[in-house]
Amino acid sequence: MSLKSMSTPEKNTVQLEITIAKEAFDKAVNDAYRKNVGKMNVPGFRKGKAPKSIVEKMYGKGVFYEDALNALIPDAYEEALKESQAKAVSRPEFDVSSIEDDGVVFTAKFFVKPDVEIKDYKGIAADRTIRETTDAEIDAQIEAERNRNSRTVEVTDRAAQNGDTANIDYEGFCDGKAFDGGKAEKHDLKLGSESFIPGFEDQIVGHSIGDEFDVNVKFPEDYHAEELKGKDATFKVKLNGIKYTELPELD
């Protein structure tokens, strides 16, 4: 295996012409034959027992060339690249030019780093902006860092309070009848987040794990479900668990 020539067909592109000796290629073809002959059906021979010459006559002389080239080209390229001292920055494109009695010739084409010449950069003036950081920004960053390093703590020894996350089962009723979308199990609700109907979260505060109780609310007049706008509702609620987020202390 050797580097035959080196050229630059395009800007920032190098092409190497590389040769593989006949002896190395013949050995790779024989290795490919031994690897694949067991998969080939040749009349008059048991599987895996047909001579290479018979297989080539039946399937064509180049039947094992692809496997042989796949085995040889990567190492031949690496060896030629090292010899060329080119600094490849992309995967090469291979093209087999010829397979003759004296061996194989192929090309490897790849990109290299462009030559960059920087001129007239000395003495260039640049403005530097110094930005003042406010106490509020520092406090916000500290708080964000505390939240990133927080941990969730299960509560077992007290009632729910604002700021906790309550895990609840609930089912809602209007005029004594359950309504669509008013039922859930094992739902996590952050108390004080005001993400539920006004007054719902406040009525969970003070309850302990295992409590089953009613929550009485009134749907807002602008509620998205037309049939529930402005209506009184009762939710049957069970408090399954309580947890809260513990922030690290500041030194």
Order of alpha helices (4+ residues) and beta strands (2+ residues): beta-beta-alpha-alpha-alpha-beta-beta-alpha-beta-beta-beta-beta-beta
